[in-house]
Amino acid sequence: MDSVMLTDRAARRIRKIMDKDPTAGALRVSVEGGGCSGFSYKFDLTDARAEDDLVIEKDGATVLIDPTSLPFMAGSEIDFVDDLMGQSFQIRNPNATASCGCGTSFAI
């Protein structure tokens, strides 16, 4: 199974968020049913790490992905974008056959 990659920009932003909230030890990324295209990404701060989570650590940032979400995200890249449209985490997912304009929902 292809792993999930974390960009340097995303790692810096996660670390910055964690510095402001010392109770949160990681950013949890999950996939849920719903959204305009069928599935949507969910981002939560957490200090709870499950034994079967995929743990991605880079430059002091930690991302957790649960085993149910992982097949939907295999081979993806998590990035942080700061442009005229605003700031957001974005996931470049090679499994997605369609996505909405906001970039948080997708179809497989």
Contacts in CASP RR format, 6 or more apart in sequence:
PFRMAT RR
TARGET T0000
AUTHOR 0000-0000-0000
METHOD contacts of the structure
MODEL  1
MDSVMLTDRAARRIRKIMDKDPTAGALRVSVEGGGCSGFSYKFDLTDARA
EDDLVIEKDGATVLIDPTSLPFMAGSEIDFVDDLMGQSFQIRNPNATASC
GCGTSFAI
1 70 0 8 1.000
1 71 0 8 1.000
1 74 0 8 1.000
2 74 0 8 1.000
2 75 0 8 1.000
3 54 0 8 1.000
3 56 0 8 1.000
3 74 0 8 1.000
3 75 0 8 1.000
4 54 0 8 1.000
4 56 0 8 1.000
4 63 0 8 1.000
4 65 0 8 1.000
4 70 0 8 1.000
4 73 0 8 1.000
4 74 0 8 1.000
4 75 0 8 1.000
4 76 0 8 1.000
4 77 0 8 1.000
4 78 0 8 1.000
5 56 0 8 1.000
5 75 0 8 1.000
5 76 0 8 1.000
5 77 0 8 1.000
5 78 0 8 1.000
6 14 0 8 1.000
6 56 0 8 1.000
6 58 0 8 1.000
6 61 0 8 1.000
6 63 0 8 1.000
6 77 0 8 1.000
6 78 0 8 1.000
7 77 0 8 1.000
7 78 0 8 1.000
7 79 0 8 1.000
7 80 0 8 1.000
8 58 0 8 1.000
8 59 0 8 1.000
9 79 0 8 1.000
9 80 0 8 1.000
9 81 0 8 1.000
10 61 0 8 1.000
10 78 0 8 1.000
10 79 0 8 1.000
10 80 0 8 1.000
10 89 0 8 1.000
11 58 0 8 1.000
11 59 0 8 1.000
11 60 0 8 1.000
11 61 0 8 1.000
12 59 0 8 1.000
12 61 0 8 1.000
12 80 0 8 1.000
13 80 0 8 1.000
13 89 0 8 1.000
14 27 0 8 1.000
14 61 0 8 1.000
14 62 0 8 1.000
14 63 0 8 1.000
14 80 0 8 1.000
15 59 0 8 1.000
15 60 0 8 1.000
15 61 0 8 1.000
17 24 0 8 1.000
17 27 0 8 1.000
17 45 0 8 1.000
18 24 0 8 1.000
18 25 0 8 1.000
18 26 0 8 1.000
18 27 0 8 1.000
18 45 0 8 1.000
18 61 0 8 1.000
18 62 0 8 1.000
21 45 0 8 1.000
23 47 0 8 1.000
24 45 0 8 1.000
24 46 0 8 1.000
24 47 0 8 1.000
25 45 0 8 1.000
25 46 0 8 1.000
25 47 0 8 1.000
25 62 0 8 1.000
26 45 0 8 1.000
26 46 0 8 1.000
26 47 0 8 1.000
26 49 0 8 1.000
26 55 0 8 1.000
26 62 0 8 1.000
26 63 0 8 1.000
26 64 0 8 1.000
27 43 0 8 1.000
27 44 0 8 1.000
27 45 0 8 1.000
27 46 0 8 1.000
27 61 0 8 1.000
27 62 0 8 1.000
27 63 0 8 1.000
27 64 0 8 1.000
27 89 0 8 1.000
28 42 0 8 1.000
28 43 0 8 1.000
28 44 0 8 1.000
28 45 0 8 1.000
28 46 0 8 1.000
28 63 0 8 1.000
28 64 0 8 1.000
28 65 0 8 1.000
28 66 0 8 1.000
29 41 0 8 1.000
29 42 0 8 1.000
29 43 0 8 1.000
29 63 0 8 1.000
29 64 0 8 1.000
29 65 0 8 1.000
29 69 0 8 1.000
29 73 0 8 1.000
29 78 0 8 1.000
29 89 0 8 1.000
29 91 0 8 1.000
30 41 0 8 1.000
30 42 0 8 1.000
30 44 0 8 1.000
30 65 0 8 1.000
30 66 0 8 1.000
30 68 0 8 1.000
30 69 0 8 1.000
31 39 0 8 1.000
31 40 0 8 1.000
31 41 0 8 1.000
31 42 0 8 1.000
31 68 0 8 1.000
31 69 0 8 1.000
31 72 0 8 1.000
31 73 0 8 1.000
32 39 0 8 1.000
32 40 0 8 1.000
32 41 0 8 1.000
32 42 0 8 1.000
33 39 0 8 1.000
33 40 0 8 1.000
34 40 0 8 1.000
34 105 0 8 1.000
35 100 0 8 1.000
35 104 0 8 1.000
35 105 0 8 1.000
36 100 0 8 1.000
36 102 0 8 1.000
36 105 0 8 1.000
37 96 0 8 1.000
37 98 0 8 1.000
37 99 0 8 1.000
37 100 0 8 1.000
37 105 0 8 1.000
37 106 0 8 1.000
37 107 0 8 1.000
38 105 0 8 1.000
38 106 0 8 1.000
38 107 0 8 1.000
39 72 0 8 1.000
39 105 0 8 1.000
39 106 0 8 1.000
39 107 0 8 1.000
39 108 0 8 1.000
40 104 0 8 1.000
40 105 0 8 1.000
40 106 0 8 1.000
41 91 0 8 1.000
41 104 0 8 1.000
41 105 0 8 1.000
41 106 0 8 1.000
43 89 0 8 1.000
46 64 0 8 1.000
49 55 0 8 1.000
49 64 0 8 1.000
50 64 0 8 1.000
50 66 0 8 1.000
52 66 0 8 1.000
52 67 0 8 1.000
53 64 0 8 1.000
53 65 0 8 1.000
53 66 0 8 1.000
53 67 0 8 1.000
54 64 0 8 1.000
54 65 0 8 1.000
54 66 0 8 1.000
54 67 0 8 1.000
54 70 0 8 1.000
55 62 0 8 1.000
55 63 0 8 1.000
55 64 0 8 1.000
56 62 0 8 1.000
56 63 0 8 1.000
56 64 0 8 1.000
56 65 0 8 1.000
56 78 0 8 1.000
57 63 0 8 1.000
63 78 0 8 1.000
65 73 0 8 1.000
72 93 0 8 1.000
72 95 0 8 1.000
72 108 0 8 1.000
73 91 0 8 1.000
73 93 0 8 1.000
73 95 0 8 1.000
74 95 0 8 1.000
75 93 0 8 1.000
75 94 0 8 1.000
75 95 0 8 1.000
76 91 0 8 1.000
76 92 0 8 1.000
76 93 0 8 1.000
76 94 0 8 1.000
76 95 0 8 1.000
77 91 0 8 1.000
77 92 0 8 1.000
78 89 0 8 1.000
78 90 0 8 1.000
78 91 0 8 1.000
79 89 0 8 1.000
79 90 0 8 1.000
79 91 0 8 1.000
79 92 0 8 1.000
80 87 0 8 1.000
80 88 0 8 1.000
80 89 0 8 1.000
80 90 0 8 1.000
81 87 0 8 1.000
81 88 0 8 1.000
81 89 0 8 1.000
81 90 0 8 1.000
88 104 0 8 1.000
90 103 0 8 1.000
91 103 0 8 1.000
93 99 0 8 1.000
93 106 0 8 1.000
95 108 0 8 1.000
96 106 0 8 1.000
96 107 0 8 1.000
96 108 0 8 1.000
97 106 0 8 1.000
97 107 0 8 1.000
97 108 0 8 1.000
98 106 0 8 1.000
98 107 0 8 1.000
99 105 0 8 1.000
99 106 0 8 1.000
99 107 0 8 1.000
100 106 0 8 1.000
END
